Amino acid sequence: MQMAADKTDPIVMTGTRRRHLIIGGGAFVCLAKILRPTVLANAAEAEGSADSRIISGLESVVPVSVEAGEVIVDVSIDGRGPFPLIFDTGAENAVTPEIAAALGLKTEGTGTVRDSGGGSLSIAFTRVAEVRIGDAEMTDQRFAVLALPRHVTDRGNRPAIAGFIGYELLTRFAVRLDYGHSILTLRPGRDFRYEGKGVRVPFTLAGNTAVVPGAADGIEGRFVVDTGSTGALTLRRAFVEDHGLDAHHPSALRIKSIGAAGPFETILMRLDRFDIAGSRIDRPATRYASTGQQGLPLTDIDGSIGYEILRQFVITFDYRGGEVWFERSSAFGTRTGQGGAGFQAVRMEGAGFGVTTVLPDTAAAAAGLQVGDVITEVDGLSTVSMNQGEFAERMRRPVGTLVRLGTVHDGTLRAIVLTLKDVLP
C-alpha cells in the first residue's frame, strides 16, 4: 500500500493482494492496496528510533498463523485486542471500519483505492496512539480505514481479519519471516546486522513495496515481494505479451478472479522456470490478467512473487539497508500449484459454498460437480462454519487425494467423490 500525501486526493493502487478462493482452479481474490509517496520511507527512517522500540530484550519473536497462504499476526491497538491482521509487504497499516468504531477512532480525510479488477473503493484515515506486535511497539501511527469484503475477513469461528500491517513495520524493524515454523522475528532496523546463511538481494521500492531482480523463463525483470499474494507468480500482461510467454505456453486456463469491487478474468499457466536469489523454481504456476485494463497496476514492475514461492525460503527484510535475504527452507523445491479440485466457489451465508465455475478436464468435472451445486460437507465436516481459507486448503492437497463432498442441487442431496489432480499440466 502507498498513500497520497494529501489525504483528500484520490489514491492509486500499486500493489495487489490476491487470495485463493478455492483452489483447484487457481482462483484468487485481488484486493486494493493503498499508496503513499516513497519520500515517507525516508521520514520513517528519521523518526523510527523515536516512534518504535523493542520493549524487552533485543528482538520480538512473534508466532503467526499461515492460513491459505496469508500470514496472520495478532496485533494490539491502543491497548485493545489482540486483533488478527494480515502481514502484507505490499500493504500499509489499515483496519476495517468495524475495528475503528470499536476502538473509538476518529477518521479524517477520504480517498479511493483501485483494485486489480479496475474497481474502486472508498477509504478514510485515522491515527493510532500505540501498536504492539509481541514486544515490538510503534507509536502515533497513521492507519487507513478500509471496508473489506467478507470473503477476505471471514475466518469461520475465529475472530475476523481486522486489517493489514506491513510497510510501517518494515521501515522501523528488520523482519524475518519463517513460514515453516510460523514465526515473525522483529529487530530494531537501526541496529540490524544479518547473521544468517541466506543470499543477499538488494531491492528498490515501487511505491512502498520491495522490488527485486528475477527472471521468468530466463527473461530478466523486476518483481515485487508480496506476502499478501497467496499464489506463486503473477506477471504483468504486457510482460507476457512482449516476450511471447503466452505463445510459448499455450496450455493455459481462463479462470474467474474476484477483486474487492467485483469479478474479472485471469489466465493461469506454467512457466518453465523462475530464478530468484540464485535459486531456480521449476514450472511455477503463473497468472496474468486477460486484458490490459486489469491486473498489476504498477507500470514499473514486471510481476509479483507470492506465497507458494516465498514459503520456500526464510526471508529477512532489511528496509533500512535496502536488502532482502533469501535462505532456502525445508520447503524448497515444493511444486507450486499442485493438486486441486478444478472448481471455484463462494461462501453462502448459513448454507456452505456455492459452485460458480467448473473447469474442464479436472477432478470436479470428472466427478460430475455442477455450477449451482451447494457444498454442505467436506470429508464429513459441515461447511456452514468453515471459512474460505479452510475450505481452500482442503481442496489443495496432494495429487490422488480423495475428497468426499456432500452437495445439494435443486433440493436434491448428492454425494460426490473427487480424486485430486493437477489443474495445470
Secondary structure, 3 states (H helix, E strand, C coil): CECCCCCCCCCCCCCCEEECCCCCCCCCEEECCCECCCHHHHHHHHHHHHHEEECCCCCEEEECEEECCEEEEEEEECCEEEEEEEECCCCCCEECHHHHHHHCCCCEEEEEEECCCCCEEEEEEEEEEEEEECCEEEEEEEEEEECCCHHHHCCCCCCCCCEEECHHHHHHEEEEEECCCCEEEEEEHHHCCCCCCCEEEECEEECCEEEEEEEECCEEEEEEECCCECCCEEECHHHHHHCCHHHHCCCCEEEEEEECCEEEEEEEEECCEEEECCEEEECCEEEEECCCCCCCCCCCCCEEECHHHHCCEEEEEECCCCEEEEEECCCCCCCCCCCCCCEEEEEECCCEEEEEEECCCCHHHHHCCCCCCEEEEECCEECCCCCHHHHHHHCCCCCCCEEEEEEEECCEEEEEEEECCCCCC
